[in-house]
Amino acid sequence: MFNAYQPRLSKAVQDRFEITPSNGSDLAQLSCAIMFAEAGSFAEQLKNSDTITLPELTLDVVYPLRAARVFATATTATGIKGLA
């Protein structure tokens, strides 16, 4: 029934998954948001292939980031969880 609808950032979280940063692999699914267990920087590739590095992100905050890939080289945050 809802197959034709596109996911939105404002929708309720339906899944949580571990993210292991990798310079060469995309995530298995696009995130709607990201959380961190340990603070640090976060480098990602967006769905449109743009890249961004966000410094000094804090733990236990839900960041509305639609990450397609998380780069290992510039990411120092750990315990990364994707929400979808």
SEFIZA-3560 file (N, C-alpha, C; in Angstrom, 3 decimals):
REM SEFIZA-3560
<numar><xx>0.800</xx><yy>-1.183</yy><zz>0.000</zz><atom>N</atom></numar>
<numar><xx>0.000</xx><yy>0.000</yy><zz>0.000</zz><atom>CA</atom></numar>
<numar><xx>0.857</xx><yy>1.267</yy><zz>0.000</zz><atom>C</atom></numar>
<numar><xx>1.983</xx><yy>1.274</yy><zz>0.735</zz><atom>N</atom></numar>
<numar><xx>2.808</xx><yy>2.460</yy><zz>0.846</zz><atom>CA</atom></numar>
<numar><xx>4.062</xx><yy>2.395</yy><zz>-0.023</zz><atom>C</atom></numar>
<numar><xx>4.158</xx><yy>1.438</yy><zz>-0.915</zz><atom>N</atom></numar>
<numar><xx>5.344</xx><yy>1.265</yy><zz>-1.740</zz><atom>CA</atom></numar>
<numar><xx>5.643</xx><yy>2.472</yy><zz>-2.621</zz><atom>C</atom></numar>
<numar><xx>4.644</xx><yy>3.230</yy><zz>-3.022</zz><atom>N</atom></numar>
<numar><xx>4.843</xx><yy>4.364</yy><zz>-3.916</zz><atom>CA</atom></numar>
<numar><xx>5.335</xx><yy>5.616</yy><zz>-3.183</zz><atom>C</atom></numar>
<numar><xx>5.306</xx><yy>5.611</yy><zz>-1.855</zz><atom>N</atom></numar>
<numar><xx>5.719</xx><yy>6.783</yy><zz>-1.079</zz><atom>CA</atom></numar>
<numar><xx>7.227</xx><yy>6.797</yy><zz>-0.888</zz><atom>C</atom></numar>
<numar><xx>7.834</xx><yy>7.989</yy><zz>-0.978</zz><atom>N</atom></numar>
<numar><xx>9.262</xx><yy>8.160</yy><zz>-0.745</zz><atom>CA</atom></numar>
<numar><xx>9.514</xx><yy>8.389</yy><zz>0.738</zz><atom>C</atom></numar>
<numar><xx>10.596</xx><yy>7.793</yy><zz>1.308</zz><atom>N</atom></numar>
<numar><xx>10.917</xx><yy>8.058</yy><zz>2.706</zz><atom>CA</atom></numar>
<numar><xx>11.270</xx><yy>9.534</yy><zz>2.917</zz><atom>C</atom></numar>
<numar><xx>10.879</xx><yy>10.082</yy><zz>4.054</zz><atom>N</atom></numar>
<numar><xx>11.189</xx><yy>11.474</yy><zz>4.377</zz><atom>CA</atom></numar>
<numar><xx>11.945</xx><yy>11.538</yy><zz>5.701</zz><atom>C</atom></numar>
<numar><xx>12.677</xx><yy>12.623</yy><zz>5.905</zz><atom>N</atom></numar>
<numar><xx>13.400</xx><yy>12.796</yy><zz>7.159</zz><atom>CA</atom></numar>
<numar><xx>12.463</xx><yy>12.888</yy><zz>8.342</zz><atom>C</atom></numar>
<numar><xx>11.239</xx><yy>13.312</yy><zz>8.118</zz><atom>N</atom></numar>
<numar><xx>10.302</xx><yy>13.496</yy><zz>9.222</zz><atom>CA</atom></numar>
<numar><xx>9.564</xx><yy>12.219</yy><zz>9.611</zz><atom>C</atom></numar>
<numar><xx>9.783</xx><yy>11.137</yy><zz>8.919</zz><atom>N</atom></numar>
<numar><xx>9.089</xx><yy>9.899</yy><zz>9.250</zz><atom>CA</atom></numar>
<numar><xx>9.680</xx><yy>9.264</yy><zz>10.516</zz><atom>C</atom></numar>
<numar><xx>8.925</xx><yy>8.384</yy><zz>11.127</zz><atom>N</atom></numar>
<numar><xx>9.400</xx><yy>7.679</yy><zz>12.314</zz><atom>CA</atom></numar>
<numar><xx>10.505</xx><yy>6.694</yy><zz>11.927</zz><atom>C</atom></numar>
<numar><xx>11.440</xx><yy>6.503</yy><zz>12.827</zz><atom>N</atom></numar>
<numar><xx>12.541</xx><yy>5.562</yy><zz>12.595</zz><atom>CA</atom></numar>
<numar><xx>11.984</xx><yy>4.147</yy><zz>12.583</zz><atom>C</atom></numar>
<numar><xx>12.377</xx><yy>3.376</yy><zz>11.575</zz><atom>N</atom></numar>
<numar><xx>11.914</xx><yy>1.999</yy><zz>11.451</zz><atom>CA</atom></numar>
<numar><xx>13.041</xx><yy>0.987</yy><zz>11.606</zz><atom>C</atom></numar>
<numar><xx>14.297</xx><yy>1.475</yy><zz>11.545</zz><atom>N</atom></numar>
<numar><xx>15.435</xx><yy>0.558</yy><zz>11.585</zz><atom>CA</atom></numar>
<numar><xx>16.635</xx><yy>1.279</yy><zz>12.164</zz><atom>C</atom></numar>
<numar><xx>17.502</xx><yy>0.534</yy><zz>12.834</zz><atom>N</atom></numar>
<numar><xx>18.770</xx><yy>1.038</yy><zz>13.341</zz><atom>CA</atom></numar>
<numar><xx>19.847</xx><yy>0.068</yy><zz>12.878</zz><atom>C</atom></numar>
<numar><xx>20.973</xx><yy>0.592</yy><zz>12.408</zz><atom>N</atom></numar>
<numar><xx>22.027</xx><yy>-0.292</yy><zz>11.925</zz><atom>CA</atom></numar>
<numar><xx>23.396</xx><yy>0.276</yy><zz>12.253</zz><atom>C</atom></numar>
<numar><xx>24.350</xx><yy>-0.627</yy><zz>12.440</zz><atom>N</atom></numar>
<numar><xx>25.738</xx><yy>-0.250</yy><zz>12.723</zz><atom>CA</atom></numar>
<numar><xx>26.379</xx><yy>0.270</yy><zz>11.444</zz><atom>C</atom></numar>
<numar><xx>27.223</xx><yy>1.291</yy><zz>11.581</zz><atom>N</atom></numar>
<numar><xx>27.960</xx><yy>1.825</yy><zz>10.435</zz><atom>CA</atom></numar>
<numar><xx>29.446</xx><yy>1.658</yy><zz>10.692</zz><atom>C</atom></numar>
<numar><xx>30.113</xx><yy>0.975</yy><zz>9.783</zz><atom>N</atom></numar>
<numar><xx>31.563</xx><yy>0.848</yy><zz>9.809</zz><atom>CA</atom></numar>
<numar><xx>32.107</xx><yy>1.723</yy><zz>8.694</zz><atom>C</atom></numar>
<numar><xx>32.853</xx><yy>2.778</yy><zz>9.043</zz><atom>N</atom></numar>
<numar><xx>33.391</xx><yy>3.659</yy><zz>8.000</zz><atom>CA</atom></numar>
<numar><xx>34.267</xx><yy>2.905</yy><zz>7.001</zz><atom>C</atom></numar>
<numar><xx>34.137</xx><yy>3.264</yy><zz>5.736</zz><atom>N</atom></numar>
<numar><xx>34.898</xx><yy>2.637</yy><zz>4.653</zz><atom>CA</atom></numar>
<numar><xx>35.081</xx><yy>3.653</yy><zz>3.534</zz><atom>C</atom></numar>
<numar><xx>36.287</xx><yy>3.768</yy><zz>3.050</zz><atom>N</atom></numar>
<numar><xx>36.543</xx><yy>4.691</yy><zz>1.941</zz><atom>CA</atom></numar>
<numar><xx>36.032</xx><yy>4.152</yy><zz>0.606</zz><atom>C</atom></numar>
<numar><xx>35.798</xx><yy>2.841</yy><zz>0.514</zz><atom>N</atom></numar>
<numar><xx>35.446</xx><yy>2.250</yy><zz>-0.767</zz><atom>CA</atom></numar>
<numar><xx>34.081</xx><yy>1.615</yy><zz>-0.882</zz><atom>C</atom></numar>
<numar><xx>33.292</xx><yy>1.617</yy><zz>0.195</zz><atom>N</atom></numar>
<numar><xx>31.994</xx><yy>0.938</yy><zz>0.147</zz><atom>CA</atom></numar>
<numar><xx>30.866</xx><yy>1.844</yy><zz>0.606</zz><atom>C</atom></numar>
<numar><xx>29.766</xx><yy>1.829</yy><zz>-0.147</zz><atom>N</atom></numar>
<numar><xx>28.560</xx><yy>2.541</yy><zz>0.257</zz><atom>CA</atom></numar>
<numar><xx>27.863</xx><yy>1.768</yy><zz>1.375</zz><atom>C</atom></numar>
<numar><xx>27.027</xx><yy>2.463</yy><zz>2.123</zz><atom>N</atom></numar>
<numar><xx>26.219</xx><yy>1.802</yy><zz>3.140</zz><atom>CA</atom></numar>
<numar><xx>25.180</xx><yy>0.918</yy><zz>2.465</zz><atom>C</atom></numar>
<numar><xx>24.757</xx><yy>-0.128</yy><zz>3.152</zz><atom>N</atom></numar>
<numar><xx>23.749</xx><yy>-1.030</yy><zz>2.600</zz><atom>CA</atom></numar>
<numar><xx>22.413</xx><yy>-0.320</yy><zz>2.410</zz><atom>C</atom></numar>
<numar><xx>22.156</xx><yy>0.697</yy><zz>3.234</zz><atom>N</atom></numar>
<numar><xx>20.931</xx><yy>1.490</yy><zz>3.100</zz><atom>CA</atom></numar>
<numar><xx>21.242</xx><yy>2.940</yy><zz>3.427</zz><atom>C</atom></numar>
<numar><xx>20.496</xx><yy>3.830</yy><zz>2.847</zz><atom>N</atom></numar>
<numar><xx>20.642</xx><yy>5.261</yy><zz>3.079</zz><atom>CA</atom></numar>
<numar><xx>20.077</xx><yy>5.604</yy><zz>4.451</zz><atom>C</atom></numar>
<numar><xx>20.821</xx><yy>6.368</yy><zz>5.225</zz><atom>N</atom></numar>
<numar><xx>20.340</xx><yy>6.740</yy><zz>6.557</zz><atom>CA</atom></numar>
<numar><xx>19.397</xx><yy>7.941</yy><zz>6.476</zz><atom>C</atom></numar>
<numar><xx>18.537</xx><yy>8.048</yy><zz>7.469</zz><atom>N</atom></numar>
<numar><xx>17.719</xx><yy>9.257</yy><zz>7.666</zz><atom>CA</atom></numar>
<numar><xx>18.353</xx><yy>10.119</yy><zz>8.741</zz><atom>C</atom></numar>
<numar><xx>19.116</xx><yy>9.475</yy><zz>9.623</zz><atom>N</atom></numar>
<numar><xx>19.781</xx><yy>10.170</yy><zz>10.715</zz><atom>CA</atom></numar>
<numar><xx>20.950</xx><yy>9.313</yy><zz>11.194</zz><atom>C</atom></numar>
<numar><xx>21.868</xx><yy>9.957</yy><zz>11.940</zz><atom>N</atom></numar>
<numar><xx>23.061</xx><yy>9.293</yy><zz>12.462</zz><atom>CA</atom></numar>
<numar><xx>23.212</xx><yy>9.654</yy><zz>13.937</zz><atom>C</atom></numar>
<numar><xx>23.680</xx><yy>8.673</yy><zz>14.742</zz><atom>N</atom></numar>
<numar><xx>24.026</xx><yy>8.896</yy><zz>16.145</zz><atom>CA</atom></numar>
<numar><xx>25.432</xx><yy>8.359</yy><zz>16.377</zz><atom>C</atom></numar>
<numar><xx>26.109</xx><yy>8.889</yy><zz>17.398</zz><atom>N</atom></numar>
<numar><xx>27.476</xx><yy>8.483</yy><zz>17.724</zz><atom>CA</atom></numar>
<numar><xx>27.569</xx><yy>8.108</yy><zz>19.201</zz><atom>C</atom></numar>
<numar><xx>28.336</xx><yy>7.064</yy><zz>19.513</zz><atom>N</atom></numar>
<numar><xx>28.587</xx><yy>6.682</yy><zz>20.900</zz><atom>CA</atom></numar>
<numar><xx>29.774</xx><yy>7.463</yy><zz>21.463</zz><atom>C</atom></numar>
<numar><xx>30.722</xx><yy>7.838</yy><zz>20.610</zz><atom>N</atom></numar>
<numar><xx>31.880</xx><yy>8.631</yy><zz>21.007</zz><atom>CA</atom></numar>
<numar><xx>32.014</xx><yy>9.807</yy><zz>20.059</zz><atom>C</atom></numar>
<numar><xx>32.219</xx><yy>10.980</yy><zz>20.613</zz><atom>N</atom></numar>
<numar><xx>32.304</xx><yy>12.216</yy><zz>19.828</zz><atom>CA</atom></numar>
<numar><xx>33.504</xx><yy>12.216</yy><zz>18.889</zz><atom>C</atom></numar>
<numar><xx>33.405</xx><yy>13.014</yy><zz>17.834</zz><atom>N</atom></numar>
<numar><xx>34.502</xx><yy>13.153</yy><zz>16.884</zz><atom>CA</atom></numar>
<numar><xx>34.008</xx><yy>13.724</yy><zz>15.576</zz><atom>C</atom></numar>
<numar><xx>34.874</xx><yy>13.686</yy><zz>14.581</zz><atom>N</atom></numar>
<numar><xx>34.498</xx><yy>14.189</yy><zz>13.262</zz><atom>CA</atom></numar>
<numar><xx>33.793</xx><yy>13.091</yy><zz>12.464</zz><atom>C</atom></numar>
<numar><xx>33.058</xx><yy>13.522</yy><zz>11.452</zz><atom>N</atom></numar>
<numar><xx>32.267</xx><yy>12.590</yy><zz>10.641</zz><atom>CA</atom></numar>
<numar><xx>32.362</xx><yy>13.033</yy><zz>9.191</zz><atom>C</atom></numar>
<numar><xx>32.883</xx><yy>12.158</yy><zz>8.340</zz><atom>N</atom></numar>
<numar><xx>33.024</xx><yy>12.453</yy><zz>6.912</zz><atom>CA</atom></numar>
<numar><xx>32.096</xx><yy>11.538</yy><zz>6.134</zz><atom>C</atom></numar>
<numar><xx>31.249</xx><yy>12.143</yy><zz>5.297</zz><atom>N</atom></numar>
<numar><xx>30.257</xx><yy>11.349</yy><zz>4.586</zz><atom>CA</atom></numar>
<numar><xx>30.120</xx><yy>11.775</yy><zz>3.133</zz><atom>C</atom></numar>
<numar><xx>29.586</xx><yy>10.842</yy><zz>2.361</zz><atom>N</atom></numar>
<numar><xx>29.152</xx><yy>11.128</yy><zz>0.992</zz><atom>CA</atom></numar>
<numar><xx>27.636</xx><yy>11.103</yy><zz>1.014</zz><atom>C</atom></numar>
<numar><xx>27.051</xx><yy>12.150</yy><zz>0.484</zz><atom>N</atom></numar>
<numar><xx>25.598</xx><yy>12.259</yy><zz>0.441</zz><atom>CA</atom></numar>
<numar><xx>25.025</xx><yy>11.463</yy><zz>-0.725</zz><atom>C</atom></numar>
<numar><xx>23.723</xx><yy>11.326</yy><zz>-0.766</zz><atom>N</atom></numar>
<numar><xx>23.049</xx><yy>10.597</yy><zz>-1.843</zz><atom>CA</atom></numar>
<numar><xx>23.389</xx><yy>11.170</yy><zz>-3.213</zz><atom>C</atom></numar>
<numar><xx>23.567</xx><yy>12.507</yy><zz>-3.298</zz><atom>N</atom></numar>
<numar><xx>23.869</xx><yy>13.145</yy><zz>-4.586</zz><atom>CA</atom></numar>
<numar><xx>25.365</xx><yy>13.137</yy><zz>-4.911</zz><atom>C</atom></numar>
<numar><xx>26.168</xx><yy>12.410</yy><zz>-4.142</zz><atom>N</atom></numar>
<numar><xx>27.620</xx><yy>12.230</yy><zz>-4.312</zz><atom>CA</atom></numar>
<numar><xx>28.464</xx><yy>13.381</yy><zz>-3.790</zz><atom>C</atom></numar>
<numar><xx>27.858</xx><yy>14.435</yy><zz>-3.235</zz><atom>N</atom></numar>
<numar><xx>28.636</xx><yy>15.474</yy><zz>-2.561</zz><atom>CA</atom></numar>
<numar><xx>29.247</xx><yy>14.885</yy><zz>-1.299</zz><atom>C</atom></numar>
<numar><xx>30.406</xx><yy>15.422</yy><zz>-0.900</zz><atom>N</atom></numar>
<numar><xx>31.033</xx><yy>14.966</yy><zz>0.338</zz><atom>CA</atom></numar>
<numar><xx>31.119</xx><yy>16.121</yy><zz>1.324</zz><atom>C</atom></numar>
<numar><xx>31.089</xx><yy>15.770</yy><zz>2.601</zz><atom>N</atom></numar>
<numar><xx>31.147</xx><yy>16.769</yy><zz>3.661</zz><atom>CA</atom></numar>
<numar><xx>31.816</xx><yy>16.152</yy><zz>4.878</zz><atom>C</atom></numar>
<numar><xx>32.616</xx><yy>16.955</yy><zz>5.577</zz><atom>N</atom></numar>
<numar><xx>33.200</xx><yy>16.537</yy><zz>6.849</zz><atom>CA</atom></numar>
<numar><xx>32.696</xx><yy>17.483</yy><zz>7.924</zz><atom>C</atom></numar>
<numar><xx>32.097</xx><yy>16.919</yy><zz>8.952</zz><atom>N</atom></numar>
<numar><xx>31.551</xx><yy>17.688</yy><zz>10.063</zz><atom>CA</atom></numar>
<numar><xx>32.439</xx><yy>17.461</yy><zz>11.287</zz><atom>C</atom></numar>
<numar><xx>33.102</xx><yy>18.503</yy><zz>11.782</zz><atom>N</atom></numar>
<numar><xx>34.006</xx><yy>18.339</yy><zz>12.924</zz><atom>CA</atom></numar>
<numar><xx>33.269</xx><yy>18.377</yy><zz>14.256</zz><atom>C</atom></numar>
<numar><xx>33.819</xx><yy>17.691</yy><zz>15.232</zz><atom>N</atom></numar>
<numar><xx>33.391</xx><yy>17.794</yy><zz>16.628</zz><atom>CA</atom></numar>
<numar><xx>31.908</xx><yy>17.543</yy><zz>16.871</zz><atom>C</atom></numar>
<numar><xx>31.378</xx><yy>16.494</yy><zz>16.283</zz><atom>N</atom></numar>
<numar><xx>29.994</xx><yy>16.104</yy><zz>16.584</zz><atom>CA</atom></numar>
<numar><xx>29.972</xx><yy>15.436</yy><zz>17.960</zz><atom>C</atom></numar>
<numar><xx>28.897</xx><yy>15.625</yy><zz>18.693</zz><atom>N</atom></numar>
<numar><xx>28.815</xx><yy>15.100</yy><zz>20.048</zz><atom>CA</atom></numar>
<numar><xx>27.997</xx><yy>13.816</yy><zz>20.103</zz><atom>C</atom></numar>
<numar><xx>28.171</xx><yy>13.099</yy><zz>21.191</zz><atom>N</atom></numar>
<numar><xx>27.463</xx><yy>11.830</yy><zz>21.338</zz><atom>CA</atom></numar>
<numar><xx>26.039</xx><yy>12.060</yy><zz>21.812</zz><atom>C</atom></numar>
<numar><xx>25.212</xx><yy>11.047</yy><zz>21.613</zz><atom>N</atom></numar>
<numar><xx>23.800</xx><yy>11.036</yy><zz>22.040</zz><atom>CA</atom></numar>
<numar><xx>22.955</xx><yy>12.153</yy><zz>21.444</zz><atom>C</atom></numar>
<numar><xx>23.335</xx><yy>12.612</yy><zz>20.271</zz><atom>N</atom></numar>
<numar><xx>22.546</xx><yy>13.584</yy><zz>19.519</zz><atom>CA</atom></numar>
<numar><xx>22.134</xx><yy>12.909</yy><zz>18.220</zz><atom>C</atom></numar>
<numar><xx>20.896</xx><yy>13.066</yy><zz>17.817</zz><atom>N</atom></numar>
<numar><xx>20.445</xx><yy>12.519</yy><zz>16.536</zz><atom>CA</atom></numar>
<numar><xx>20.653</xx><yy>13.602</yy><zz>15.476</zz><atom>C</atom></numar>
<numar><xx>21.572</xx><yy>13.336</yy><zz>14.548</zz><atom>N</atom></numar>
<numar><xx>21.869</xx><yy>14.272</yy><zz>13.466</zz><atom>CA</atom></numar>
<numar><xx>21.103</xx><yy>13.843</yy><zz>12.209</zz><atom>C</atom></numar>
<numar><xx>20.308</xx><yy>14.708</yy><zz>11.612</zz><atom>N</atom></numar>
<numar><xx>19.535</xx><yy>14.343</yy><zz>10.410</zz><atom>CA</atom></numar>
<numar><xx>20.425</xx><yy>14.345</yy><zz>9.168</zz><atom>C</atom></numar>
<numar><xx>21.211</xx><yy>13.282</yy><zz>9.011</zz><atom>N</atom></numar>
<numar><xx>22.163</xx><yy>13.167</yy><zz>7.903</zz><atom>CA</atom></numar>
<numar><xx>21.797</xx><yy>11.970</yy><zz>7.039</zz><atom>C</atom></numar>
<numar><xx>21.638</xx><yy>12.197</yy><zz>5.755</zz><atom>N</atom></numar>
<numar><xx>21.332</xx><yy>11.109</yy><zz>4.813</zz><atom>CA</atom></numar>
<numar><xx>22.626</xx><yy>10.633</yy><zz>4.177</zz><atom>C</atom></numar>
<numar><xx>23.344</xx><yy>9.824</yy><zz>4.896</zz><atom>N</atom></numar>
<numar><xx>24.647</xx><yy>9.333</yy><zz>4.443</zz><atom>CA</atom></numar>
<numar><xx>24.492</xx><yy>8.136</yy><zz>3.513</zz><atom>C</atom></numar>
<numar><xx>25.223</xx><yy>8.180</yy><zz>2.408</zz><atom>N</atom></numar>
<numar><xx>25.305</xx><yy>7.038</yy><zz>1.497</zz><atom>CA</atom></numar>
<numar><xx>26.601</xx><yy>6.260</yy><zz>1.738</zz><atom>C</atom></numar>
<numar><xx>27.651</xx><yy>6.999</yy><zz>2.201</zz><atom>N</atom></numar>
<numar><xx>28.945</xx><yy>6.394</yy><zz>2.522</zz><atom>CA</atom></numar>
<numar><xx>29.550</xx><yy>7.184</yy><zz>3.669</zz><atom>C</atom></numar>
<numar><xx>30.248</xx><yy>6.491</yy><zz>4.562</zz><atom>N</atom></numar>
<numar><xx>30.974</xx><yy>7.133</yy><zz>5.649</zz><atom>CA</atom></numar>
<numar><xx>32.447</xx><yy>6.813</yy><zz>5.445</zz><atom>C</atom></numar>
<numar><xx>33.248</xx><yy>7.860</yy><zz>5.294</zz><atom>N</atom></numar>
<numar><xx>34.669</xx><yy>7.681</yy><zz>5.001</zz><atom>CA</atom></numar>
<numar><xx>35.467</xx><yy>7.383</yy><zz>6.267</zz><atom>C</atom></numar>
<numar><xx>36.327</xx><yy>6.369</yy><zz>6.185</zz><atom>N</atom></numar>
<numar><xx>37.172</xx><yy>5.987</yy><zz>7.320</zz><atom>CA</atom></numar>
<numar><xx>38.289</xx><yy>6.998</yy><zz>7.548</zz><atom>C</atom></numar>
<numar><xx>38.816</xx><yy>7.565</yy><zz>6.480</zz><atom>N</atom></numar>
<numar><xx>39.983</xx><yy>8.433</yy><zz>6.570</zz><atom>CA</atom></numar>
<numar><xx>39.764</xx><yy>9.649</yy><zz>7.456</zz><atom>C</atom></numar>
<numar><xx>38.652</xx><yy>10.329</yy><zz>7.335</zz><atom>N</atom></numar>
<numar><xx>38.429</xx><yy>11.579</yy><zz>8.072</zz><atom>CA</atom></numar>
<numar><xx>37.412</xx><yy>11.450</yy><zz>9.202</zz><atom>C</atom></numar>
<numar><xx>36.949</xx><yy>10.246</yy><zz>9.487</zz><atom>N</atom></numar>
<numar><xx>35.967</xx><yy>10.041</yy><zz>10.558</zz><atom>CA</atom></numar>
<numar><xx>36.680</xx><yy>9.580</yy><zz>11.818</zz><atom>C</atom></numar>
<numar><xx>36.546</xx><yy>10.363</yy><zz>12.890</zz><atom>N</atom></numar>
<numar><xx>37.128</xx><yy>9.965</yy><zz>14.177</zz><atom>CA</atom></numar>
<numar><xx>36.060</xx><yy>9.558</yy><zz>15.192</zz><atom>C</atom></numar>
<numar><xx>34.801</xx><yy>9.898</yy><zz>14.940</zz><atom>N</atom></numar>
<numar><xx>33.708</xx><yy>9.465</yy><zz>15.815</zz><atom>CA</atom></numar>
<numar><xx>33.593</xx><yy>7.946</yy><zz>15.738</zz><atom>C</atom></numar>
<numar><xx>33.181</xx><yy>7.336</yy><zz>16.839</zz><atom>N</atom></numar>
<numar><xx>33.036</xx><yy>5.878</yy><zz>16.860</zz><atom>CA</atom></numar>
<numar><xx>31.652</xx><yy>5.502</yy><zz>17.381</zz><atom>C</atom></numar>
<numar><xx>31.349</xx><yy>4.205</yy><zz>17.279</zz><atom>N</atom></numar>
<numar><xx>30.034</xx><yy>3.735</yy><zz>17.699</zz><atom>CA</atom></numar>
<numar><xx>28.936</xx><yy>4.361</yy><zz>16.887</zz><atom>C</atom></numar>
<numar><xx>29.131</xx><yy>4.395</yy><zz>15.566</zz><atom>N</atom></numar>
<numar><xx>28.215</xx><yy>5.095</yy><zz>14.670</zz><atom>CA</atom></numar>
<numar><xx>27.003</xx><yy>4.213</yy><zz>14.369</zz><atom>C</atom></numar>
<numar><xx>25.833</xx><yy>4.789</yy><zz>14.563</zz><atom>N</atom></numar>
<numar><xx>24.570</xx><yy>4.100</yy><zz>14.275</zz><atom>CA</atom></numar>
<numar><xx>23.800</xx><yy>4.875</yy><zz>13.233</zz><atom>C</atom></numar>
<numar><xx>23.303</xx><yy>4.169</yy><zz>12.237</zz><atom>N</atom></numar>
<numar><xx>22.415</xx><yy>4.767</yy><zz>11.242</zz><atom>CA</atom></numar>
<numar><xx>20.980</xx><yy>4.495</yy><zz>11.637</zz><atom>C</atom></numar>
<numar><xx>20.133</xx><yy>5.465</yy><zz>11.404</zz><atom>N</atom></numar>
<numar><xx>18.695</xx><yy>5.307</yy><zz>11.631</zz><atom>CA</atom></numar>
<numar><xx>17.996</xx><yy>5.442</yy><zz>10.295</zz><atom>C</atom></numar>
<numar><xx>17.065</xx><yy>4.561</yy><zz>10.040</zz><atom>N</atom></numar>
<numar><xx>16.349</xx><yy>4.595</yy><zz>8.760</zz><atom>CA</atom></numar>
<numar><xx>14.869</xx><yy>4.350</yy><zz>8.994</zz><atom>C</atom></numar>
//
